[in-house]
Every structure is written in C-alpha cells, then in structure tokens.
C-alpha cells in the first residue's frame, strides 16, 4: 500500500508550513486531486525563483531538489519553462512560496512529508 499523502492535502500542508515560517504561498495551478505531482516555486523576498520537485533518492526516499533556477537577466525563460512543465504534466500542482529562508523551508518540507 502506498503511504503517499494525497496531493491536495500535501499542497495545503506546504502553504501552512510557509505561513508558520513567516512567509506566504499560493496555488498557481491545481493538479490531480489525489496523486498529482507537486512543483514548488520558492522565492526569497520576491526574487531568485527556484523550482523544486520531489525526486527519488538512492536510499529510496523522495526529497525536494532544485530542478530549475531563474536567471534574473532572462526571466521569461523561467516562466516559459513552468508553462512547458505544466503542459507535459497537466496533473501537476504548481505552488509558489515566498519565504525568507528557502533552505530551511525545503529542509522542513523533506521532514514533514
């Protein structure tokens, strides 16, 4: 039996975690209610966007890792990448979080979920 948390519950937990750390988040695109992939764009004070996606690790765990970083000189490329990524997987959730300490947030995500 798969012990994976349903996607809509995980999305809510991610938003609450951001709030508990003094940040805020929003769902940019809802995906499949129960089993959609979770993509998280994490910003620090509105800048330096990084897309995180859960990836399988050698030890069998699934941790969030940076999949794409925004280039400040080529911002449209990041946005275009997100659009393409969602087109590839319409079941994926896209969540944006603005948080003061992104590393701490990602570490807490990996512990929480």
N, C-alpha and C positions, 0 to 999 in steps of 0.2 A: 504494500500500500504506500502511496506517495504522501509524504508528510508536508508537502509544499503548501504554503499559505495561499489562499485564493487571492488573485490579483487585485480585486477591488479592496480587500482588507489590507493587503500589503501597501497599496497606494495611500490609503488613509493613515496607516502607521507611519509612513515616510513623512507625510505632511505634519503629523503630530510631533514627530521627532524634530523636525526643523523648527517648529514653534517652541518646543521645550529647550532648544539651544539658542533661542533669541532670534531666529530667522523666520522666514516665511516661504511658503511654497504654493504652487497651483498645478492643477492638472491641465496641461495644454491639449492633450488628446486622450480620450478614453479608449481603451482597447477591449479585448475579450474579458468579460466579467470574471471568469474563474481562472483562466490559465494564460492570460496574455503576458508577454514579456514586459518587464519594467525597464524603461530607459529613463535616466535621470540627468537633466542638465543642471549642473551646480555652478552657481556664480558666487563671487565674493564681492559684495557691495556693488552689484550690477555690472561687474566686469569679469574678464578672464573665464569665460564659459568653458566647461569641460563636460563632455558626455560620458556618463558612466553606465556600464552594462554589466550584468552578472555573467561571469564566465566560469566554466568548470576548472577546478584546480587539480593538480596531480594527486592530492590527498583525498579527492572525491568531494570536497566542499565546493561551494559556488559563491565566490566573492565578487563584489563590485570592483571593476577595474576601469581605468580611463580608456575609452575607445577612440575619442576624438577631442582635440583641443582647438579652441577658436583662435585664429590668427587675427590680432587687432587690426592689421592692415588689410585683411581680406575677410571681413565679417560675413559677406553674403555666401561665401563658401561653406561656412558652418551651417547657416540656415538651409542652404541647398542640400547639404548632407543629411540634415534632420528630415527634410521633406522626402528625400530618396529612401532613407532608412524606414520611414513610416509606410511608404509605398511598397517596399519589399515585404513588410510585415504589418498589415493593417490591424492585426490583433494586438499589437504592442501599445502599451501605455506610454505617454510622454509626459514626464513630470518635471517642472522647473522649480529649483530651490535656490534661494539667495541666503547665504549663511556666512558668518564672519570667519569661521574656522572649518573650511571644507574637509581637511584631512581628518579632523576629529569627527565630523559628521559621517564620513564614509566608514570610519572605523566603528562607529556606533551602529551603523546600518548592518555591517557584517556580523556584529554581535547579536543584534536584535532579531534578524530574520535568518 
